[in-house]
Amino acid sequence: MNKPFVSHLLLLSFLGALNASATEIDDLKSILDDATDSVTKKYMNVNYLPSIVTVIDAQTFMDAGAQNVGEAIGMLPGIQMQLNFIGQPIINIRGITNPDSMLSDKIKILVDGVAINNEGSGNSGFYLDFPIGLVQRIEVLRGPGSTEYGAGAFFGAVNVITKLGGQTTENQLFLGAGSYRYRTAATNLNEKSGEWKMFADGYYSQNEKSITNEDRSRDKTTDEAMTNASLGVKFVNGGVEFYTRYKESHYGNFFQYKDDIEPNHDNGRKETYFFSQLSYKTFLNDFSFETKAIFSNRESDIAAYFTTNVDQIAQAFNVVDVDMQEAFHVRDHQVERNIEAQAILTLPKIISNDISIGIGIRRADLSTNDFYSSVEVAIAQNLDTIVSHPNNAYFPFNATNEPAYWDNPTSSDLFSQTTRTISHAYIQDLISLHKDVDLVLGARVDDYSDIGMHISSRAGLVYRASDKLIAKLLYGSAYRAPTFYERYTSGHIYYGHGVDNLLAEETDTYEAALIYIPSVNHKISLNAYYSELRNIIDSDHSNDKYVGYVQMKDRVNKGVEFEYYFKTKETHNLFLNATYTDSEFTYPTANIDQSMPDISNVMIKAMYVYRPITKLSFGTSWKYYSETVENKKIVRDTIQSENVARDTTVEKQYILDETVTYKFSSASEMRLTIKNILDRELRLPSNGYSSPGGELREGRNYFLNYTYLF
């Protein structure tokens, strides 16, 4: 990459911002009044919150080139977006991941305050491809959030506030096109009838995406074609709200290749998520009382190939004289339903105390959990032949290599248990100790029907030394309950076996933050954190065995996050952040201590929107990720057409995006975004790489969007 070019570009942008004329400087209440009422359950100036919170203004991030929620979140400090082995997005926050568990997140995702639950795999990244054009803002809490949200908010929480959820009173039509034959259409609508307010949004998008990786023995092309759609509706009458949303997507088989896929099976992943929430909020004598009833239905249908070479699978079965003429194909079909009820009571202010109390109960039921494996079907149909064959010990899928599967070699169930009930109660008190000092204390109890009780707590002290300087000292504990994959998976080849005595992952995190606001146009924040983690869950792939999941030994995670904002009313908007994180990792049975694999210890990101005139803006986004550390674990020797190194070092990455927006009128605008404008080779860490050095991602690509308000 032309490093001087990028350095000069960022320097000129920065100097241009600092030299803005006095006539361009305005009373920027937006800097001081960014607020959140969902992620922290309190409404106040975000700088004064006893948490580390960033509020993303969707319009600004869209002007800087963000296309969806995931891209916007990926611009924040401490966050590194990754893909798991089937292409699902993962939010890696503060360098904490489970390199071999492949699925679960360390962060809780909410859409308009509704939690996206997934007890099966724990992955909530399904909403990260939601278009930023339908979003009003995104509230991101970095740090433990279990006191507010229970399991899953291990190292953070994200609340996506859509324009529908924020009750935006403008109608919008959004059209777009781009690389890989991408096209999209979206809309926001609202109407009022008597006492009822009605809001709706919807979108549809698709592409024909594929990426050719030329560093293999021959050219390989991925199949990443996508269709993606959502429809949301909200009705409001006084304190009564009814909100429902349906979303579905279908993606191709990310890390396999078109010329490898056998035609006799579908491949890729289809996911749908439907939720409905009915809520009622009322005020009585300074008391606030809110109740919620929520239903959700998640369906996941994933089809993938572990090995696409039919000849090699045939040779493996020839050892035991079984005629097997099919690739190693699996299908994982799940339907999960959640029913939930909540009640939240906010008491009138008692002396200097603002107290809120909440209770709730949720039941999760995986009504469908079907599993199919072409290899396992062949074994089940020839079980006696294989078991009694004299060459059984040389059969690659024998009891020594796959002990979990041979516990029950004919089961088509994925999980041995499919229900879970969670009840909770919490209390939080925001205490004004002094006009310049606030203290927050909180505690929460969650009781799981299958893993027992867990207590989370938090304490935070905020000191406003002056109008320009704010200091925070924070403590929080958090946990992540074992998913059904980790606890109840029936033994399947390459899946391992669930362990029903796994404990919840736990963390205690300590943070110290300084916020300095020298003027209404500038804001600087520095945050240091130290986390102690216990009972970390990962799968054990050592010694040529897939024995299932294990609890890893305690580890420490620490780091520093820096943020700088510069903003004038119209012309300049600069956001710069940098992160250093140091995470320990120990591979369990191999007893190898190392830095966390597959994450970048250093990340630097910058976003600058320059508006020389009202109708025209230029947006620049730049991201740097340091090289990752390879996973030094012992890797199982699988049956593959090629001997591919896995979890190898990913070289440092530089990504530069440019966006130009032109407003034809106050109601009409066009936006052109060019991603990876320098056309660098980009590679992404991902569990179980199919290519050495990481997974190859897009070169230069573009998006053209048109928005019309009516």
GILIN-V123530 format. One record per run of one state. SS is the DSSP state (A for helix, B for strand, O for the rest). FROM is the first residue (numbers start at 1). TO is the last residue. If there is no record, write none. Layout:
# GILIN-V123530
ss=SS from=FROM to=TO
ss=SS from=FROM to=TO
This chain:
# GILIN-V123530
ss=O from=1 to=2
ss=A from=3 to=18
ss=O from=19 to=21
ss=A from=22 to=24
ss=O from=25 to=28
ss=A from=29 to=33
ss=O from=34 to=34
ss=B from=35 to=36
ss=O from=37 to=43
ss=B from=44 to=45
ss=A from=46 to=48
ss=O from=49 to=51
ss=B from=52 to=57
ss=A from=58 to=63
ss=O from=64 to=67
ss=B from=68 to=68
ss=A from=69 to=73
ss=O from=74 to=78
ss=B from=79 to=83
ss=O from=84 to=88
ss=B from=89 to=93
ss=O from=94 to=95
ss=B from=96 to=96
ss=O from=97 to=107
ss=B from=108 to=111
ss=O from=112 to=113
ss=B from=114 to=115
ss=O from=116 to=124
ss=A from=125 to=127
ss=O from=128 to=130
ss=B from=131 to=131
ss=A from=132 to=134
ss=B from=135 to=142
ss=O from=143 to=145
ss=A from=146 to=149
ss=O from=150 to=155
ss=B from=156 to=162
ss=O from=163 to=171
ss=B from=172 to=178
ss=O from=179 to=181
ss=B from=182 to=193
ss=O from=194 to=195
ss=B from=196 to=207
ss=O from=208 to=211
ss=B from=212 to=213
ss=O from=214 to=219
ss=B from=220 to=222
ss=O from=223 to=225
ss=B from=226 to=237
ss=O from=238 to=239
ss=B from=240 to=251
ss=O from=252 to=256
ss=B from=257 to=257
ss=A from=258 to=260
ss=O from=261 to=267
ss=B from=268 to=284
ss=O from=285 to=286
ss=B from=287 to=307
ss=O from=308 to=309
ss=A from=310 to=318
ss=O from=319 to=327
ss=B from=328 to=346
ss=O from=347 to=349
ss=B from=350 to=350
ss=O from=351 to=352
ss=B from=353 to=373
ss=A from=374 to=381
ss=O from=382 to=382
ss=A from=383 to=388
ss=O from=389 to=391
ss=A from=392 to=394
ss=O from=395 to=402
ss=A from=403 to=406
ss=O from=407 to=412
ss=B from=413 to=413
ss=O from=414 to=414
ss=B from=415 to=415
ss=O from=416 to=418
ss=B from=419 to=434
ss=O from=435 to=436
ss=B from=437 to=448
ss=O from=449 to=451
ss=B from=452 to=464
ss=O from=465 to=468
ss=B from=469 to=480
ss=O from=481 to=483
ss=A from=484 to=488
ss=B from=489 to=489
ss=O from=490 to=491
ss=B from=492 to=492
ss=O from=493 to=495
ss=B from=496 to=496
ss=O from=497 to=504
ss=B from=505 to=519
ss=O from=520 to=521
ss=B from=522 to=534
ss=O from=535 to=536
ss=B from=537 to=540
ss=O from=541 to=547
ss=B from=548 to=551
ss=O from=552 to=554
ss=B from=555 to=567
ss=O from=568 to=571
ss=B from=572 to=587
ss=O from=588 to=591
ss=B from=592 to=595
ss=O from=596 to=599
ss=B from=600 to=600
ss=O from=601 to=601
ss=B from=602 to=613
ss=O from=614 to=615
ss=B from=616 to=625
ss=O from=626 to=627
ss=B from=628 to=628
ss=O from=629 to=652
ss=B from=653 to=665
ss=O from=666 to=667
ss=B from=668 to=675
ss=O from=676 to=682
ss=B from=683 to=684
ss=O from=685 to=685
ss=B from=686 to=686
ss=O from=687 to=694
ss=B from=695 to=696
ss=O from=697 to=700
ss=B from=701 to=709
ss=O from=710 to=710
